Amino acid sequence: MKCGSSILQGSNWGKITTGILLTSSAAIALALPVRALTFSTDRAAFNSNDSLDWSSLGKIFAPPIDASDFLPFSFSATSQQGLGLNVNVPFPPVGSGITPPFVFQTLPPPQGIPTNFAPGDFILFSGLLPGRFPAPGNPGPLTITFDKPVLAAGTQIATDDTPFFTGFISAFDKDNNLLGEFSAPGTSSVTLDNSALFLGVRSDTANISKLVFQTSVPGRAIGINTLSLDRASVPESSIPALGWILGAIGVGLIRRRSQH
């Protein structure tokens, strides 16, 4: 105790603590990589290892309108590889007549509803007021929150009854900090040619906990197709090396005290 007290009070302590702080700071700087988010409009180059097809929800809308085909404005889903997530669609204005969200299959009429997604795709649609053109609709945004953070995620998007628009994707971490926001021009049509805009983001670490999709068009419904995911495991951090450094310094201090 006496020896330890003399070390704490001695002039060498300032040098020792300064060395610890400098060493720790350097180790932290080396251990923490710069986290970058990249944007993609090409699903084929996205290299996903998991996905969510909206048909897995078990509710497929088909005329005539049946209230049981609609989804809640907030609901849960599970990817092919077991990742849980929650989808939120904002409520439309009271009295607007806009339907709740629903899933439909895009096919040539009369078998399905034509879009510019790929034939056979199942589309999560934000809801609209049927019977009018252009149809008033719920513009979203569509918010997807993951039970566990992912490395990358993306989907194709289109806007109802609007040939040209700008699509937006925003990514957030588990603390709701904005990681990045990107946009690109898109088109909507009934050509069934898979030309719908893909919006995807990838991080260099698995820290994407929430995605928000929206477009530049007010008052028009939006739709998205299969969600592509990359759930690569979080790489081992080099921070434990800092523990070894501090541990070694601690051992040195203990030996120094014992010599006194």
C-alpha positions in Angstrom: 0.0 0.0 0.0 2.7 2.4 1.0 4.7 1.5 -2.1 1.6 1.9 -4.3 0.9 5.3 -2.7 4.4 6.5 -3.5 4.1 5.5 -7.1 0.7 7.3 -7.4 2.2 10.5 -5.9 5.6 10.4 -7.5 6.7 12.4 -10.5 7.0 9.3 -12.6 3.2 8.8 -12.5 2.5 11.7 -14.8 4.9 10.2 -17.4 3.4 6.7 -17.0 -0.2 7.9 -17.3 0.7 10.1 -20.3 2.2 7.0 -21.9 -0.9 5.0 -21.2 -3.1 7.7 -22.7 -1.0 8.1 -25.8 -0.7 4.4 -26.3 -4.5 3.9 -25.7 -5.3 6.7 -28.2 -3.1 5.2 -30.8 -4.5 1.7 -30.3 -8.1 3.1 -30.6 -7.2 5.0 -33.7 -5.8 1.7 -35.2 -8.6 -0.4 -33.9 -11.6 1.6 -35.2 -11.9 1.6 -39.0 -13.5 4.4 -40.9 -17.1 3.3 -41.6 -18.3 4.0 -45.1 -21.7 3.5 -46.8 -21.9 2.8 -50.5 -24.9 3.2 -52.8 -26.0 0.8 -55.5 -28.6 0.9 -58.3 -27.7 -2.6 -59.6 -29.2 -5.6 -57.8 -27.2 -8.0 -59.9 -24.0 -6.6 -58.5 -25.3 -6.4 -54.9 -24.1 -9.8 -53.7 -26.8 -10.5 -51.2 -27.0 -13.8 -49.2 -30.6 -13.4 -47.9 -33.9 -12.0 -49.1 -37.5 -11.4 -48.2 -40.3 -12.1 -50.8 -43.5 -10.3 -49.7 -45.6 -13.3 -50.7 -44.2 -14.9 -47.5 -46.7 -12.6 -45.6 -49.5 -14.9 -46.8 -51.8 -12.1 -47.9 -52.0 -11.5 -51.7 -54.5 -8.9 -53.0 -56.6 -9.8 -56.0 -59.7 -8.1 -57.2 -62.5 -7.9 -56.1 -61.4 -6.0 -53.0 -61.5 -8.1 -49.9 -60.7 -6.4 -46.6 -58.9 -9.5 -45.4 -56.2 -9.0 -48.1 -55.0 -5.7 -46.5 -52.1 -5.5 -44.2 -51.7 -3.6 -40.9 -49.9 -0.3 -41.2 -47.2 -1.9 -39.0 -46.3 -5.5 -39.3 -43.5 -8.1 -38.9 -41.9 -10.4 -41.4 -39.1 -12.9 -41.6 -36.4 -13.3 -44.3 -35.6 -16.7 -45.9 -32.6 -17.0 -43.5 -34.7 -16.2 -40.4 -34.0 -12.5 -39.9 -36.9 -10.7 -38.3 -37.9 -7.2 -39.3 -40.7 -4.7 -38.9 -42.3 -2.7 -41.7 -44.1 0.6 -41.0 -46.3 2.5 -43.3 -47.8 5.8 -42.1 -51.6 6.2 -41.8 -53.2 8.2 -44.7 -55.2 11.3 -43.9 -58.5 10.6 -42.2 -61.4 10.4 -44.7 -59.1 10.1 -47.7 -60.4 6.7 -48.7 -56.9 5.4 -49.2 -56.6 1.7 -48.5 -54.2 0.1 -46.0 -51.0 -1.4 -47.5 -51.3 -4.7 -49.4 -49.2 -7.1 -51.5 -50.1 -7.9 -55.2 -48.5 -10.0 -57.9 -47.5 -8.0 -61.0 -48.6 -9.9 -64.2 -50.3 -9.0 -67.5 -54.0 -8.2 -67.0 -56.3 -9.8 -66.3 -54.1 -12.2 -64.3 -52.5 -9.5 -62.3 -51.6 -5.8 -62.1 -49.0 -4.6 -64.7 -46.0 -2.6 -63.5 -42.3 -2.2 -64.6 -41.1 -4.7 -62.0 -40.4 -8.2 -63.3 -43.4 -10.4 -64.3 -44.4 -12.5 -61.3 -42.8 -10.2 -58.7 -44.8 -9.7 -55.5 -45.1 -6.0 -54.7 -45.5 -4.4 -51.2 -47.8 -1.5 -52.0 -48.4 1.5 -49.7 -52.2 1.9 -50.5 -54.4 4.0 -52.8 -57.9 5.3 -53.5 -59.1 3.0 -56.3 -61.2 4.0 -59.3 -59.4 7.3 -60.2 -56.5 8.2 -62.5 -54.1 9.3 -61.4 -55.1 7.6 -58.2 -54.5 9.4 -54.8 -52.2 7.2 -52.8 -50.1 6.8 -49.7 -46.6 8.3 -50.4 -45.1 6.5 -47.4 -42.3 6.5 -46.5 -41.8 2.8 -46.1 -39.7 2.1 -43.1 -38.0 -1.2 -42.5 -36.3 -1.9 -39.1 -34.2 -5.0 -38.7 -34.1 -7.1 -35.5 -30.3 -7.4 -36.0 -28.2 -5.0 -38.0 -27.2 -6.0 -41.5 -24.3 -5.3 -43.8 -26.4 -4.4 -46.8 -30.0 -4.1 -48.0 -31.9 -2.9 -51.0 -35.0 -3.2 -53.2 -36.6 -1.9 -56.4 -39.1 0.9 -56.1 -41.8 2.5 -58.3 -44.4 5.2 -57.9 -48.0 4.7 -58.9 -49.4 6.6 -61.9 -46.2 8.6 -62.2 -43.8 8.0 -65.1 -40.8 9.9 -63.6 -39.7 10.3 -60.1 -36.7 10.5 -57.8 -36.3 7.6 -55.3 -34.6 8.0 -51.9 -33.1 5.5 -49.5 -31.9 6.5 -46.0 -30.0 4.2 -43.6 -29.8 4.4 -39.8 -27.9 2.6 -37.1 -29.3 1.0 -34.0 -29.2 4.4 -32.2 -31.1 6.0 -35.0 -28.1 7.9 -36.3 -28.2 8.6 -40.0 -25.5 6.6 -41.8 -26.3 8.0 -45.2 -29.0 9.1 -47.6 -28.9 8.5 -51.4 -31.2 9.2 -54.4 -31.5 8.3 -58.0 -34.0 9.0 -60.9 -36.6 6.3 -61.6 -39.4 5.5 -63.9 -42.8 3.8 -63.6 -44.7 2.1 -66.3 -46.7 -1.1 -67.1 -44.1 -2.7 -69.4 -43.3 -5.6 -67.0 -39.6 -5.2 -68.1 -37.9 -5.2 -64.7 -36.8 -1.6 -65.2 -37.9 -0.4 -61.7 -35.2 1.5 -59.9 -33.1 -0.5 -57.4 -32.0 1.3 -54.3 -29.4 -0.4 -52.1 -26.9 0.5 -49.5 -23.8 -1.4 -48.2 -21.7 -0.6 -45.1 -18.2 -1.9 -44.4 -19.6 -3.2 -41.0 -22.9 -4.7 -40.1 -24.5 -1.6 -38.6 -27.6 -0.9 -40.8 -30.6 -1.3 -38.5 -33.2 0.8 -40.4 -34.0 1.7 -44.0 -36.4 4.4 -45.1 -37.7 4.4 -48.7 -39.6 7.2 -50.3 -40.0 9.2 -53.6 -40.2 12.8 -54.7 -43.9 12.5 -55.7 -46.4 13.7 -53.1 -49.8 11.9 -52.9 -48.9 8.9 -54.9 -48.6 5.3 -53.7 -45.2 3.6 -53.8 -44.3 -0.1 -54.2 -41.2 -2.2 -53.5 -40.4 -5.8 -54.5 -38.1 -8.5 -53.0 -35.8 -7.1 -50.3 -32.2 -8.2 -50.9 -30.0 -8.6 -47.8 -26.4 -9.3 -46.8 -26.2 -10.6 -43.3 -22.4 -11.2 -43.2 -21.2 -11.6 -39.6 -19.7 -8.6 -37.9 -15.9 -8.9 -38.3 -13.9 -9.4 -35.2 -12.8 -6.0 -33.9 -9.2 -5.3 -33.3 -10.1 -3.5 -30.1 -9.2 -6.6 -27.9 -5.6 -5.8 -28.8 -6.1 -2.6 -26.8 -6.9 -4.8 -23.8 -3.7 -6.7 -24.2 -1.7 -3.4 -24.3 -3.4 -2.0 -21.2 -3.0 -5.3 -19.5 0.7 -5.4 -20.2 1.0 -1.9 -18.9 -0.9 -2.9 -15.7 1.5 -5.8 -15.2 4.4 -3.5 -15.5 3.0 -1.1 -12.9 2.3 -4.0 -10.5 5.9 -5.2 -10.9 7.2 -1.7 -10.4 5.1 -1.4 -7.2 6.4 -4.8 -5.9 10.0 -3.6 -6.4 9.2 -0.8 -3.9 
